[in-house]
Amino acid sequence: MARALPTFAPDAAPGSPVELFAAWLAEAVAVGVLDPGAALLSTAGADGRPDARIVALRDVEADEAGWVFASDAASPKGVQLAQRPAAALTFYWPLQGRQIRVRGDVTQAAREVSLAEFGSRSPASKIAGLVGRQSTPLASLPDWDEAAEGARRQLANNPDAHPPGHTVYTLAAHQVEFWQGDPGRRHVRLRYTQNSPADGGAWERTLLWP
């Protein structure tokens, strides 16, 4: 991290982690961070072993402190989330030396929400979704091209076509940690932890040793 990095004053941080996340995300976009909405989604399978992959952040819900992403319910992550509906999301923006960790429980959105989200996607994204079969063995790349051409024709004939398993998920955070790197290793870590509903559900902020 021997480069100029932004500073972070935890005492001035807002009371909500969503508000701070939105501010950091806007700054990442402004300075040209590539794919700032890409996040590492970590889940666990039925055997308890961890699994991880990159997903695209679709939205952030301020009221529920929810981080929104989408996948096919039949994909490995969809199956794992059905078995164990809890996960973690990790964002890392090297240009700024910033990391954000989000942990919480995961719920599925209503069917109409998932359909609307799929309908808002680009044609290429829709075609990939209609091809489906995520993470299953592929004999050759031409086989994917053939399936994609079939999906393209399907979409042309029916603009409302959608994969049956397309699902929007929301990770309702109970803990969010912000990490600001420092060239001198005086990294700043601020953790937000949500109190129980009985205690009002307010967020408690804790400064951590780096």
Salt bridges, closest charged atoms under 4 A:
GLU27 OE1 - ARG98 NH1 2.79
ASP47 OD2 - ARG49 NE 3.74
ASP51 OD2 - ARG53 NH2 3.23
GLU117 OE2 - ARG58 NE 3.31
GLU117 OE2 - ARG121 NE 3.22
GLU117 OE1 - HIS166 NE2 2.59
GLU149 OE1 - ARG152 NH1 2.69
GLU149 OE2 - ARG153 NH1 3.75
GLU177 OE1 - ARG101 NH1 3.19
GLU177 OE2 - ARG189 NE 2.78
